[in-house]
Amino acid sequence: MSESESSSNNSEWESSDNSEWESSSDNSEWESNPEPRPLFQEVLRCFPIKAYKNPNHEVGDKIILPSSSLYQIYEQRIKFPLVFKLQSFKEGAVPSYSGVLEFDAEEGNVYLPGWMFHNLGIEEGENIVVSNASNVLKGFYMKLQPHTKSFTELSDPRAVLEKVLREFTCLGKGSTIAIKYNRVDFYFDVLEVNPGDVITLIDTDCEVEFAPPLDYVEPQPDGGDSIKKIDRGEEAKEEKEGKEFSPFVGKGRRLDGKNSVAAVAELLSEVVIDEKKKKSGKEEVKEEFKPFRGKSRVLGVPQF
């Protein structure tokens, strides 16, 4: 074999071997790190934002970071708007997503809205991982599930949600957010967002869909009402039978105001009974008056 042939064979083997190694390393890297590696990442102790600044900062999803974080973000040339991913060290905890309000916290600390503590399952003073979320696009759809039906009973819940969400920078699928309206906290589970799993709400027109509240109970069938209706019908039937109309049971009245024959007969019977009581001096049972029991008379004919 000539020297030129052997060198060409070696070069072919090396090129094929290198190409296979590169493709395998690319695949392994993609499988282990499906998301881009964050350019900014810090472990910070978390504290409630209302204990550091104005309690009104509880509204929304913005956090307060130390000034050193701003320096790192500037060095890495991270694009705006800034969206951060917050993760606790507890297993199964769902991450939260937030914007940033200021960069004037003490070094090593981060200040969060109170509802984020509940979402992350952490207590005051615990450590969390704060990193930048990349590839976050403007959202055009979200599906929220209220925890209580009291929110859907508001006069215009969509208008309320639209107004309050202006204080939010982003939303992440699977997280739980809280909004405040008329000094009442309403919690929502973020079931779906599009596009992707995290969306930004800055300068976008986003469609909102509501899922049934967690405490919603479906109305029962009309079985009970139908039974009540049947009972009411039977009662009405009984009342109708008890009040059956009987004609000509009242007392007669003459149009000229004089007493009728029946009224005169009743008065005469009462007079006769009173006279009998006076004669006997004892109370007797009222004797029924029977009219026309005397002898008949014919006018103009002599009686024998």
C-alpha positions as CSV (number, residue, x, y, z in Angstrom):
1,M,0.0,0.0,0.0
2,S,1.4,3.4,-0.9
3,E,1.9,6.1,1.6
4,S,-0.7,8.4,0.0
5,E,-3.4,5.8,0.1
6,S,-2.8,5.1,3.8
7,S,-2.9,8.8,4.7
8,S,-6.2,9.2,2.8
9,N,-7.7,6.2,4.6
10,N,-6.6,7.6,8.0
11,S,-8.1,11.0,7.2
12,E,-11.4,9.4,6.2
13,W,-11.5,7.4,9.5
14,E,-10.7,10.4,11.6
15,S,-13.3,12.6,9.9
16,S,-16.0,10.0,10.3
17,D,-15.1,9.3,13.9
18,N,-15.1,12.9,14.8
19,S,-18.5,13.5,13.1
20,E,-20.0,10.6,15.0
21,W,-18.6,11.9,18.3
22,E,-19.8,15.4,17.7
23,S,-23.3,14.3,16.9
24,S,-23.5,12.1,19.9
25,S,-22.2,14.9,22.2
26,D,-24.8,17.3,20.7
27,N,-27.6,14.8,21.4
28,S,-26.5,14.1,24.9
29,E,-26.3,17.8,25.6
30,W,-29.8,18.4,24.2
31,E,-31.3,15.6,26.2
32,S,-29.7,16.7,29.5
33,N,-30.4,20.5,29.0
34,P,-33.6,21.0,27.0
35,E,-33.7,24.6,28.2
36,P,-30.9,27.1,27.5
37,R,-28.6,27.6,30.4
38,P,-29.5,30.8,32.3
39,L,-27.1,33.7,31.9
40,F,-27.9,34.9,35.4
41,Q,-28.4,32.6,38.5
42,E,-28.1,33.3,42.2
43,V,-29.1,31.7,45.5
44,L,-30.8,34.3,47.7
45,R,-32.7,34.4,51.0
46,C,-36.3,35.4,50.6
47,F,-38.3,37.9,52.7
48,P,-41.8,39.4,52.3
49,I,-41.8,42.6,50.2
50,K,-44.3,44.3,52.5
51,A,-41.7,44.2,55.3
52,Y,-39.2,46.1,53.2
53,K,-41.1,48.6,51.1
54,N,-44.6,49.9,50.7
55,P,-47.3,47.2,51.3
56,N,-48.9,48.2,48.0
57,H,-46.0,46.4,46.3
58,E,-47.8,43.2,47.2
59,V,-50.0,43.7,44.1
60,G,-48.5,42.1,41.1
61,D,-45.5,39.7,40.6
62,K,-42.5,41.9,40.9
63,I,-39.5,41.2,43.2
64,I,-36.7,43.3,44.6
65,L,-33.1,42.2,44.0
66,P,-29.7,43.4,45.2
67,S,-27.6,45.8,43.2
68,S,-25.1,43.2,42.4
69,S,-27.7,41.3,40.4
70,L,-28.1,44.3,38.2
71,Y,-24.4,44.4,37.5
72,Q,-24.4,40.7,36.4
73,I,-27.4,41.3,34.2
74,Y,-25.7,44.2,32.6
75,E,-22.5,42.2,32.0
76,Q,-24.4,39.3,30.4
77,R,-26.4,41.7,28.2
78,I,-29.7,40.1,29.1
79,K,-32.5,41.5,27.0
80,F,-35.5,43.4,28.4
81,P,-38.1,42.9,29.6
82,L,-36.5,41.0,32.4
83,V,-38.3,37.8,33.4
84,F,-37.1,35.7,36.4
85,K,-37.7,32.1,37.3
86,L,-37.9,31.4,41.1
87,Q,-37.3,27.8,42.3
88,S,-37.3,26.4,45.9
89,F,-35.1,23.4,46.9
90,K,-38.2,21.4,47.9
91,E,-39.1,18.4,45.7
92,G,-42.2,18.8,43.6
93,A,-42.4,22.5,44.1
94,V,-43.8,24.4,41.1
95,P,-41.6,27.4,40.0
96,S,-42.9,30.9,40.0
97,Y,-42.1,33.6,37.4
98,S,-41.8,37.3,38.1
99,G,-40.6,40.7,36.9
100,V,-38.3,43.0,38.9
101,L,-39.3,46.2,40.7
102,E,-36.0,47.6,42.0
103,F,-32.4,46.6,42.6
104,D,-31.8,48.0,46.1
105,A,-32.2,44.9,48.4
106,E,-29.5,43.9,50.9
107,E,-26.8,41.7,49.4
108,G,-27.9,38.0,49.5
109,N,-31.6,38.8,49.9
110,V,-34.6,39.0,47.7
111,Y,-38.0,40.3,48.5
112,L,-41.1,38.6,47.2
113,P,-44.9,39.2,47.3
114,G,-46.6,37.2,50.0
115,W,-48.5,34.9,47.6
116,M,-45.3,33.7,46.1
117,F,-44.3,32.1,49.5
118,H,-47.4,30.0,49.3
119,N,-46.8,29.1,45.7
120,L,-43.2,28.0,46.3
121,G,-44.0,26.3,49.6
122,I,-41.4,28.2,51.5
123,E,-41.1,30.2,54.7
124,E,-39.5,33.5,55.4
125,G,-35.7,33.3,55.4
126,E,-35.4,30.2,53.3
127,N,-33.1,30.1,50.2
128,I,-34.4,30.0,46.7
129,V,-32.7,30.0,43.2
130,V,-33.3,33.1,41.1
131,S,-32.4,32.9,37.4
132,N,-33.4,34.7,34.2
133,A,-36.0,33.0,32.0
134,S,-35.0,33.1,28.3
135,N,-37.1,32.8,25.2
136,V,-40.2,34.2,26.8
137,L,-42.7,35.4,24.1
138,K,-45.7,37.7,24.3
139,G,-48.8,35.8,25.2
140,F,-52.0,35.7,23.3
141,Y,-53.9,33.1,25.4
142,M,-54.3,32.1,29.0
143,K,-56.7,29.8,30.9
144,L,-57.2,30.5,34.6
145,Q,-59.1,28.6,37.3
146,P,-60.3,30.7,40.3
147,H,-60.1,29.0,43.7
148,T,-63.5,30.4,44.7
149,K,-66.7,31.2,42.9
150,S,-66.8,34.5,44.7
151,F,-64.6,36.0,42.0
152,T,-67.0,34.9,39.1
153,E,-69.9,36.5,41.1
154,L,-68.4,40.0,40.7
155,S,-70.2,42.4,38.5
156,D,-67.6,42.3,35.8
157,P,-64.8,39.8,36.6
158,R,-63.1,40.1,33.2
159,A,-62.7,43.9,33.6
160,V,-61.3,43.4,37.1
161,L,-58.8,40.8,35.9
162,E,-57.7,43.0,33.0
163,K,-57.0,45.9,35.3
164,V,-55.1,43.9,37.9
165,L,-53.0,41.9,35.4
166,R,-51.4,45.2,34.4
167,E,-49.3,44.8,37.5
168,F,-47.9,41.4,36.2
169,T,-44.9,41.0,34.0
170,C,-45.4,37.3,33.1
171,L,-47.4,34.1,33.7
172,G,-46.1,30.5,33.9
173,K,-48.1,27.4,33.3
174,G,-48.7,25.3,36.4
175,S,-48.2,28.2,38.8
176,T,-50.6,29.9,41.2
177,I,-51.1,33.7,41.3
178,A,-53.0,36.0,43.5
179,I,-54.7,39.3,42.8
180,K,-56.1,41.8,45.2
181,Y,-59.5,43.6,44.6
182,N,-61.4,45.6,47.2
183,R,-59.0,44.3,49.9
184,V,-59.8,40.7,49.0
185,D,-57.2,38.2,47.7
186,F,-58.3,36.0,44.9
187,Y,-56.1,33.0,43.9
188,F,-55.9,31.5,40.4
189,D,-54.3,28.4,39.0
190,V,-52.6,29.0,35.6
191,L,-53.8,26.0,33.6
192,E,-52.6,27.0,30.1
193,V,-50.7,29.7,28.4
194,N,-49.7,30.2,24.8
195,P,-47.2,30.3,23.2
196,G,-44.9,28.1,25.3
197,D,-45.0,27.5,29.0
198,V,-44.2,31.1,30.0
199,I,-45.6,34.3,28.5
200,T,-45.0,38.0,29.0
201,L,-48.0,40.3,29.5
202,I,-46.2,43.5,28.5
203,D,-47.8,45.3,25.5
204,T,-49.9,42.4,24.4
205,D,-53.6,41.7,23.9
206,C,-54.2,38.3,25.6
207,E,-57.4,36.2,25.4
208,V,-58.6,35.0,28.9
209,E,-60.6,31.8,29.5
210,F,-62.0,30.8,32.9
211,A,-62.2,27.2,34.1
212,P,-64.9,26.3,36.7
213,P,-63.9,27.4,40.2
214,L,-62.4,24.8,42.6
215,D,-65.4,25.2,44.9
216,Y,-68.0,25.0,42.1
217,V,-70.8,22.4,42.7
218,E,-72.9,21.2,39.8
219,P,-76.7,21.8,40.3
220,Q,-78.6,18.6,41.3
221,P,-81.4,17.1,39.1
222,D,-85.0,18.4,39.4
223,G,-86.2,15.3,41.3
224,G,-86.8,17.1,44.5
225,D,-88.6,20.0,42.9
226,S,-90.9,17.7,40.9
227,I,-92.0,16.0,44.1
228,K,-92.8,19.3,45.7
229,K,-94.9,20.3,42.7
230,I,-96.9,17.1,43.0
231,D,-97.5,17.7,46.7
232,R,-98.7,21.2,46.0
233,G,-101.1,19.9,43.4
234,E,-102.6,17.4,45.8
235,E,-103.0,20.1,48.4
236,A,-104.7,22.4,45.9
237,K,-107.1,19.6,44.9
238,E,-108.1,19.0,48.5
239,E,-108.7,22.7,49.1
240,K,-110.9,22.8,46.0
241,E,-112.9,19.8,47.1
242,G,-113.4,21.4,50.6
243,K,-114.6,24.6,49.0
244,E,-117.1,23.1,46.6
245,F,-119.7,25.6,45.5
246,S,-123.3,25.0,46.7
247,P,-125.9,27.3,45.1
248,F,-128.8,29.1,46.9
249,V,-127.5,28.5,50.5
250,G,-127.6,32.2,51.5
251,K,-130.4,34.4,52.8
252,G,-132.7,36.1,50.3
253,R,-133.0,39.9,50.1
254,R,-135.8,41.9,48.5
255,L,-135.0,44.8,46.3
256,D,-137.5,47.2,48.0
257,G,-135.8,46.6,51.4
258,K,-138.7,44.7,53.0
259,N,-138.3,41.4,54.8
260,S,-138.8,38.3,52.7
261,V,-141.2,35.5,53.4
262,A,-138.5,33.3,54.9
263,A,-137.3,36.2,57.2
264,V,-140.9,36.8,58.4
265,A,-141.4,33.1,59.2
266,E,-138.1,33.0,61.2
267,L,-139.1,36.1,63.2
268,L,-142.6,34.6,64.0
269,S,-141.1,31.3,65.2
270,E,-138.8,33.2,67.6
271,V,-141.8,35.2,69.0
272,V,-143.9,32.0,69.6
273,I,-141.0,30.3,71.4
274,D,-140.4,33.4,73.6
275,E,-144.1,33.5,74.6
276,K,-144.0,29.8,75.6
277,K,-141.0,30.3,77.7
278,K,-142.6,33.1,79.6
279,K,-145.8,31.0,80.3
280,S,-143.9,27.9,81.5
281,G,-141.2,29.8,83.3
282,K,-138.8,27.1,82.0
283,E,-136.4,27.0,79.1
284,E,-137.7,24.8,76.4
285,V,-136.1,23.5,73.3
286,K,-136.6,25.7,70.4
287,E,-139.5,24.4,68.4
288,E,-139.2,24.4,64.7
289,F,-141.6,26.6,62.9
290,K,-143.8,25.0,60.2
291,P,-145.8,27.5,58.2
292,F,-149.3,26.9,56.7
293,R,-150.5,24.4,59.3
294,G,-153.9,26.2,60.1
295,K,-157.3,25.7,58.6
296,S,-157.8,27.1,55.2
297,R,-160.4,29.9,54.5
298,V,-162.2,30.8,51.3
299,L,-163.1,34.4,50.8
300,G,-166.8,35.1,50.2
301,V,-168.0,31.6,51.1
302,P,-169.8,31.0,54.4
303,Q,-168.2,28.6,56.8
304,F,-170.1,25.7,58.3
